[in-house]
Amino acid sequence: MKNGLFLTETHCHTAAGSACGKIEPEQQMDWYKSLGYDTVFITEHFPIGKKFGLAECSLEERVEKMCSGFRRASVRGGMIGLTVLFAFEFGFKGTDVLTYGLGPEFILAHPEIEGMDISEYAPIARDAGAFLVHAHPFREAKYIRAIRLYPRCVDAVEVFNACRTDEVNHRALRYAADYGLPFSSGSDNHRGELPRYGGILTKDPVKSAGDLANAILTGAAKLYQTESKDPA
């Protein structure tokens, strides 16, 4: 807890379920516990395949690999008093949408979502009950050929991402404000120790994706970010 409020990480990866992850699930959860977090959403990437050498594997095998980090983190969380919840980060050519409220069974029931544009994916996910947050919408990288914005396809915007620069985060904030979209904050943590951290603070503990969505949509969530050097 922080100042009497419950602290939730909304955006976190592990080496077990994300090829870009640099820390094992158990170590990641121990780290969050030491920082005073109460809840952590594990948001491994989907689609998953090439980077893990699983391109030729079945969807079932790939989803199992994606979920392995969450399962291990959940066990560790139960041991140390940390709530660990499942979510995933759906990606299309560098544009990512954090998807809360759906489990791996949704992916298995909808194999057609692999390769879909966000505008195609979002209605399917929302019809199934998803809460969608556009992650780091103005991130730039060599492999990202275009910045794509989908203000009608998401429920909120990650306006603070601990691994993005202040400039990029400010653009996200202006974008969300211009479209009247609620704000979210997360660390996008792939490696444990970071220069700074994000998340949300709430009066009541976040025990489900529904709790997260309600807190963000009603304005009950206070954005959390630590003061430290801009990662640029």
C-alpha positions as CSV (number, residue, x, y, z in Angstrom):
1,M,0.0,0.0,0.0
2,K,1.0,3.6,-0.5
3,N,-0.4,6.3,1.8
4,G,-3.3,4.1,2.8
5,L,-4.3,3.2,-0.8
6,F,-4.0,-0.1,-2.6
7,L,-1.3,-0.1,-5.4
8,T,-1.9,-2.1,-8.6
9,E,0.5,-2.8,-11.5
10,T,-1.4,-2.8,-14.7
11,H,1.3,-3.8,-17.2
12,C,4.0,-6.4,-16.4
13,H,5.9,-9.2,-18.2
14,T,8.0,-12.2,-17.3
15,A,10.7,-14.2,-19.1
16,A,8.5,-17.3,-18.9
17,G,5.7,-15.9,-21.0
18,S,7.2,-13.1,-23.0
19,A,10.3,-13.5,-25.2
20,C,11.3,-9.9,-24.4
21,G,11.0,-10.6,-20.6
22,K,14.3,-10.6,-18.6
23,I,13.1,-11.8,-15.2
24,E,11.6,-15.0,-13.9
25,P,8.0,-14.8,-12.6
26,E,8.9,-15.6,-9.0
27,Q,11.6,-12.9,-8.9
28,Q,9.3,-10.4,-10.5
29,M,6.6,-11.0,-7.9
30,D,9.1,-10.7,-5.0
31,W,10.3,-7.4,-6.5
32,Y,6.8,-6.0,-6.6
33,K,6.1,-7.1,-3.1
34,S,9.2,-5.3,-1.9
35,L,7.9,-2.1,-3.6
36,G,4.6,-2.2,-1.8
37,Y,2.3,-3.3,-4.6
38,D,-0.9,-5.2,-3.7
39,T,-2.0,-6.4,-7.1
40,V,-0.1,-7.2,-10.3
41,F,-1.6,-7.9,-13.7
42,I,0.6,-10.2,-15.8
43,T,0.2,-9.0,-19.4
44,E,2.2,-11.3,-21.6
45,H,2.3,-10.6,-25.4
46,F,-0.1,-12.2,-27.9
47,P,0.4,-13.3,-30.6
48,I,3.4,-15.4,-29.4
49,G,5.5,-17.5,-31.7
50,K,8.6,-16.6,-33.6
51,K,10.7,-15.1,-30.8
52,F,10.2,-18.2,-28.7
53,G,10.8,-20.5,-31.6
54,L,7.2,-21.6,-31.5
55,A,6.1,-20.4,-34.9
56,E,5.3,-24.0,-36.0
57,C,3.6,-25.0,-32.8
58,S,-0.1,-25.3,-32.3
59,L,-2.2,-22.4,-30.9
60,E,-2.7,-24.5,-27.8
61,E,1.0,-24.9,-27.3
62,R,1.7,-21.2,-27.8
63,V,-1.1,-20.1,-25.5
64,E,0.2,-22.5,-22.8
65,K,3.6,-20.9,-23.1
66,M,2.1,-17.4,-22.8
67,C,0.2,-18.4,-19.7
68,S,3.2,-20.1,-18.0
69,G,4.5,-16.9,-16.6
70,F,1.1,-16.0,-15.1
71,R,0.7,-19.4,-13.5
72,R,4.1,-19.3,-11.8
73,A,3.6,-15.7,-10.7
74,S,0.2,-16.6,-9.3
75,V,1.7,-19.4,-7.2
76,R,4.4,-17.1,-5.9
77,G,1.9,-14.3,-5.2
78,G,-0.2,-16.7,-3.1
79,M,2.9,-17.5,-1.0
80,I,3.8,-13.8,-0.3
81,G,0.4,-12.2,-0.1
82,L,0.3,-10.5,-3.5
83,T,-2.8,-10.7,-5.8
84,V,-1.7,-11.8,-9.3
85,L,-4.3,-11.5,-12.1
86,F,-4.3,-12.5,-15.8
87,A,-4.4,-10.2,-18.8
88,F,-2.6,-10.0,-22.1
89,E,-1.2,-7.5,-24.5
90,F,-2.6,-7.9,-27.9
91,G,-0.3,-6.6,-30.7
92,F,-0.6,-5.7,-34.3
93,K,2.7,-4.5,-36.0
94,G,3.8,-2.6,-32.9
95,T,0.4,-1.3,-31.8
96,D,-0.5,-2.9,-28.5
97,V,-3.8,-3.1,-26.6
98,L,-3.8,-4.3,-23.0
99,T,-6.8,-6.7,-22.7
100,Y,-8.3,-7.3,-19.3
101,G,-11.2,-9.5,-18.3
102,L,-10.6,-12.4,-20.8
103,G,-8.8,-15.6,-20.2
104,P,-6.8,-17.9,-22.4
105,E,-10.0,-19.7,-23.3
106,F,-11.0,-16.6,-25.3
107,I,-7.9,-16.8,-27.5
108,L,-8.4,-20.6,-28.0
109,A,-12.0,-19.9,-29.0
110,H,-11.0,-17.2,-31.5
111,P,-7.9,-18.3,-33.4
112,E,-8.9,-15.8,-36.1
113,I,-7.7,-12.9,-34.0
114,E,-4.0,-13.7,-34.8
115,G,-2.9,-11.1,-37.4
116,M,-6.0,-8.9,-37.0
117,D,-5.8,-5.2,-37.0
118,I,-6.9,-3.5,-33.7
119,S,-10.1,-2.3,-35.4
120,E,-11.0,-5.9,-36.2
121,Y,-9.9,-7.4,-32.9
122,A,-11.5,-4.8,-30.6
123,P,-15.2,-5.6,-31.3
124,I,-14.6,-9.3,-30.8
125,A,-12.8,-8.8,-27.5
126,R,-15.4,-6.2,-26.3
127,D,-18.3,-8.4,-27.2
128,A,-16.7,-11.1,-24.9
129,G,-16.4,-8.6,-22.1
130,A,-12.9,-7.2,-22.4
131,F,-11.7,-3.9,-21.0
132,L,-9.2,-2.5,-23.5
133,V,-6.4,0.0,-22.8
134,H,-4.2,1.4,-25.5
135,A,-0.6,0.8,-24.3
136,H,2.1,3.4,-25.0
137,P,0.3,4.7,-28.1
138,F,3.1,7.0,-29.3
139,R,6.0,4.5,-28.8
140,E,8.5,4.7,-31.6
141,A,10.9,1.9,-32.7
142,K,12.7,0.7,-35.8
143,Y,10.2,-2.1,-36.3
144,I,7.1,0.2,-35.9
145,R,6.4,1.7,-39.3
146,A,3.4,3.7,-38.2
147,I,1.7,5.1,-35.1
148,R,-1.9,3.9,-35.2
149,L,-4.6,5.4,-33.0
150,Y,-8.0,3.8,-32.3
151,P,-9.9,6.1,-30.1
152,R,-13.2,4.4,-30.8
153,C,-11.8,0.9,-30.2
154,V,-10.4,1.3,-26.7
155,D,-11.8,2.1,-23.3
156,A,-8.8,3.9,-21.8
157,V,-5.3,5.0,-22.7
158,E,-2.0,4.3,-20.9
159,V,-0.9,7.9,-20.4
160,F,2.0,7.1,-18.2
161,N,4.3,4.2,-19.2
162,A,7.4,3.9,-17.0
163,C,9.6,2.7,-19.8
164,R,8.6,5.5,-22.2
165,T,10.0,9.1,-22.2
166,D,8.1,12.0,-20.7
167,E,7.6,13.4,-24.2
168,V,5.9,10.2,-25.4
169,N,3.8,10.0,-22.3
170,H,2.7,13.6,-22.7
171,R,1.5,12.9,-26.3
172,A,-0.5,10.0,-24.9
173,L,-2.0,12.2,-22.3
174,R,-3.0,14.8,-24.9
175,Y,-4.5,12.2,-27.1
176,A,-6.6,10.7,-24.4
177,A,-7.8,14.1,-23.2
178,D,-8.7,15.2,-26.7
179,Y,-11.0,12.1,-27.1
180,G,-12.3,12.1,-23.6
181,L,-10.8,8.7,-22.8
182,P,-10.0,7.7,-19.3
183,F,-6.4,7.5,-18.1
184,S,-4.3,4.5,-17.0
185,S,-0.7,4.1,-15.8
186,G,1.6,1.1,-15.9
187,S,5.3,0.1,-15.7
188,D,5.5,-2.1,-18.8
189,N,8.0,-4.0,-16.6
190,H,10.1,-6.7,-18.4
191,R,13.1,-6.9,-16.0
192,G,12.2,-6.1,-12.3
193,E,14.3,-3.1,-11.3
194,L,13.4,0.0,-13.3
195,P,14.3,3.7,-13.1
196,R,10.7,4.4,-12.3
197,Y,7.3,2.7,-11.9
198,G,3.7,3.2,-12.7
199,G,0.3,1.8,-11.7
200,I,-3.0,2.9,-10.1
201,L,-4.0,3.7,-6.5
202,T,-7.4,2.8,-5.2
203,K,-9.3,2.9,-1.9
204,D,-10.4,-0.7,-2.3
205,P,-8.2,-3.6,-3.4
206,V,-8.2,-4.6,-7.0
207,K,-9.2,-8.3,-7.0
208,S,-10.4,-8.6,-10.6
209,A,-10.3,-7.1,-14.1
210,G,-13.8,-5.7,-13.3
211,D,-12.4,-3.9,-10.3
212,L,-9.7,-2.3,-12.4
213,A,-12.1,-1.3,-15.2
214,N,-14.6,0.2,-12.7
215,A,-11.8,2.2,-10.9
216,I,-10.5,3.7,-14.2
217,L,-13.9,4.3,-15.8
218,T,-15.4,6.0,-12.8
219,G,-12.3,8.1,-12.0
220,A,-11.8,6.4,-8.7
221,A,-8.3,5.3,-9.8
222,K,-5.4,7.7,-9.0
223,L,-2.5,7.4,-11.4
224,Y,0.7,6.4,-9.7
225,Q,4.2,7.1,-11.0
226,T,7.5,7.4,-9.1
227,E,9.7,10.4,-9.6
228,S,13.0,9.5,-11.2
229,K,15.0,10.0,-14.3
230,D,13.3,10.0,-17.7
231,P,14.3,6.7,-19.3
232,A,15.4,8.5,-22.4
